[in-house]
Amino acid sequence: EIRAQLVEQQKCLEQQTEMRVQLLQDLQDFFRKKSEIEMEYSRNLEKLAERFMAKTRSTKDHQQYKKDQNLLSPVNCWYLLLNQVRRESKDHATLSEIYLNNVIMRFMQISEDSTRMFKKSKEISFQLHEDLMKVLNELYTVMKTYHMYHAESISAESKLKEAEKQEEKQIGRSGDPVFHIRLEERHQRRSSVKKIEKMKEKRQAKYSENKLKSIKARNEYLLTLEATNASVFKYYIHDLSDLID
């Protein structure tokens, strides 16, 4: 389940980057077209102003305008209007250059940075995923080991209890009045008691060994579980948010 979540997170990060790069590409295309429109508009304004400037230069009023440009006359207003159109033409040409050489270039840089950051984030994300899965696999292995030793301990305990019951039963039979038991049978009972005691000792040793293994495996499992929880917490609370940022 966690592996599936990691794959989905990687997919979302990739989709987010693709959408961002596509948006930046659209913005570049938009401002490139806008730059063309601004430059075309600038040329048309320049042509318009030059057309009427040329027409006005051939009139007598042009000579009067050259003598005194401060007079508030209709021809002076006319020249002011034409000069304003020429300045406006230059402004639109400048705006076109800003779009082409500054705005579009900046969007290209951001797009390249986004792609570069995605590649770097992907590498970091892959390494974080590998580290997290390594910890989870280690936890799974330790947990299986603990369950195995725990089951062996329970089985050994069950066999030990069975041996203790057999011992109690045999001791109870040995307490019968000896005058009712033949000598041969008394020897058999003693031999049987010794066998049961020996079996009990072996089972006690086996149980102690398995119990110790089970305790050690449980401690190892608890320590690994704590470390795994810390790794999962760090990934989802810190690492993942850093990658998204």
Summary of the structure (lengths in Angstrom):
residues: 245
radius of gyration: 46.8
end to end distance: 24.4
largest distance: 162.2
contacts: 660
relative contact order: 0.09
helix: 94%
strand: 0%
